[in-house]
């Protein structure tokens, strides 16, 4: 009886939330980032090094650290406005950081700086009001620091995903988890949509196993982005084809 009453209450609330593009779910069905990370840890994924690309102020890395407390963390963040926060995180948690964007090769790239900083990213051709930021490769940063594998990578790079992954070719050979913000639209010229990202990674030995934080575009409710988790295609997760 209690479950039935809760189900009816949830249905009524969802009818009210529907025009807003929102939905109330049972806790065990919520697609949130903590759930994704907890499921990965429960499956036995145990990276020795997490590489967080697009680290912002380090809040995501702190969240991942709760699920993977034994891992080392290397954070890529090119915005000078974030350096103070990342230095505090180095002091409190021992996280290292690279004051650069990750890319296919060392150099520089033009960045659009969003007012909230978190929406910043690589600029498309012809974009005005940009800032040149340093680019470093994941492979070189990992090798210089002697960071141990296996590795896990998190990307929040607003359309620059393939360039980041191309600069991590060696690291990917020892990666057991990728968490990548993926998009249903072409954010910058040459960027890939989520199904193209899945195909690109499957050709390199990774398959999608989970998702978190789907986001709808507020004006029309169309799927905008989500975080996808990938593991090696050789994982036992894919050995069984049945639903149960």
N, C-alpha and C positions, 0 to 999 in steps of 0.2 A: 504493500500500500504506500509506504513512504517513497519507494523508488518511483511509483506511478505519479504521485503528487509532484515530486521533483521534476519528472519528465514533462508534466503538463505546465509547470511553472516555467521551465526552460523554454518550452515551445512558445508560451505567451510572450516572454521577454524577447525571444528572437523575432517574433512578428513585429515588435516595436522597434527593434534594432535594425531590421532589414533595410529600411530606407537610407540608413546611414552607412550601409555596407559592412556592418559589424555583425558578429555572431558569438553567442555564448556557448562554449563547449564544455563537456565533461572534462575534469582535470586530466584524466589519463589520455585524452585525445588532443590536448593542446599542442600545437606545433611551435614550441618555443625553443630558444637556443639552449637553455639549461637542460631541457629534455633531450635534445640531440646529443649534447656532450655527455650527459649521464648514460644514455644508451650506448654510446661508443665505448665509454669506460667499462660498462657492464659486460660488453662483448669481449673484453680483454685487450682492446687497443691501448698500447702503452708507449707512446712516443717518448724518446729521451730528450728531444728538442722540439719546441713549438716555434714556428716562424710566423709572425703576425704582420701581414703587409697591409698598410693603411691602418696603423695602430691607433691613430687619434691620441687621446690622452691616456691610453692604456687600460681603459675600463673593460674592454673585451678580454684582454689578456688576464686581468685579475679574475674575471669570471671563469675562464678556462683553467686557471691555476687551482681553483677550488676542486675541480674534477680530476686534474692531473698534477697533484702537488709535487711529484718527484721530478717533473720535467724542467729543463732549462727553457728560457724564453728569450727570443731575439725579435725585437720590434722594429719594423721599417716605418718611418714617418718623416716626410720631407718638410713639414711646416715648422718654421722657427717658433711660432706661437705655442707649439706643444712641447718644446724642449724642457721647460721648467718642470712640467708635470711628469715627463718621462725620467728626468733626473731624480725626482723624488721617488719614483717607482724603482729606479735602480737602487737607491739607498734603502728602501723599505723591503723590497722583494728580491733584489739581486738580478732584475731583468736588464739585459743589455739592449741597446737600441742603436739603429743606424739612421743618421740624419739625412735620409735620401729616400726617393721613390725606388721601388724595385722595378727592373726592366730587363730587356733582352741583352743589353750591353752597357758598360759604364759610359757616362756622359751627362747629358742634361736634357730636360724636357720642359715644355711650357705648361704651367698649371693655372687653372681657374681657381680663385680663392673665394669660396662661398662666405656669406656673412656669418653663418653659424660654424664655419670651418669644416664641419663634418661632411658637407656636400661638395667639398673641393675635389678636383680631379684633373686628369690630363685634358688639355684643351684641344678642341677640334681646330682644323685649319681655319685661319681668318678670325679666330675669336679675339676680341679686344680685352684689355685689362687683365693680362696674365702675368705670372711671375715665373722666372726660370728657376727650376730646382734641380738638384743633383740626382743622378740616377746611378744605382749600384746593382749588381746582380746578386741574387740569392746565393748562387754557387760560390762566388768569390767571398762574400761575407761569411758564409759558413766555413769555408776552408781557412780563411785568415784567423778565425777564432777557434778552429779545431773542435767545432761543436759535434757531438756524437749523434749518430742515427740509432734507431729509426726516427724519421722526422714526421711532423704534422705541419701542414700549412693552412693558414687562414688568409683569404684575400677579400678585401673590401676596396675595390680599385676602380669602380665606376666605368667599366668598358675597356680597361687596360689589361684584362686577364691574360690573354695569350702572350703578350710581351713579357709579363711577369713570369709566366710558366716557362717560356723559352729560355729565360735566364736562370732557370732552376733545373736544367736537364739532369745534372748529376744528382742533385738532391732528390729529385723525383724517383730515382731508381731505388732509394731507400725510404720512401715515404709510405706510411701505412694509413694516413688519413688526410683528406683535403676538405676544408670547409670554405666554400666560395659563394659570395653574393653574386647571384646570376639574375639576368634580366629578360623580360619579354619584349623589349624594344631595343633599337640600336641607339645607344647613348651617344657615341661619337663615331665618326666615319671609320669603318674597319672593325668595329667591335662586334662581338658575337652575341646572339640571343641564347637562351638557356639550352635549347635543344642542340644548337651547334656546339656549345661548350661540352655537352655530354658526349657528342660524337667525337670531338677532338680528343677528349680524355680517354674514351674507350679505345680509340686507335693507339693509345699509348699505355694501355693496360689498366685503366681505372674505370670502375662502374659506380653509378649513383646508388646509394643505399638509404638515404634519409633526407628529410627537408625540414626547415624551420622558418619561422617568421615570414610567411607569405604576406605580401603587401599589395593592396588594391589601389589603383589610381583614384583619388577622392572624387573627381568630377563625374566619372562614369562607372566606377566599380570594376574596371578591367584589371586583370592581374598585371602588376608592374614588376615586382621582383620577389625573390625568395633566397634563402641560403640553402645550398645543396651540399650534402656530404658525400664524398667519394672514397672508396677503399680499393685496393688492388682487385682486379677481376678474378684472381686466383683465390680470393677469400672463400672459406667454407660457406659464407652467407649465401652464395649463389649456386651451391651444389644441389640444392633441393628446389624443385620447380612447383611444388604444391603450395596452397594457401595456408594450410594448417601448420 
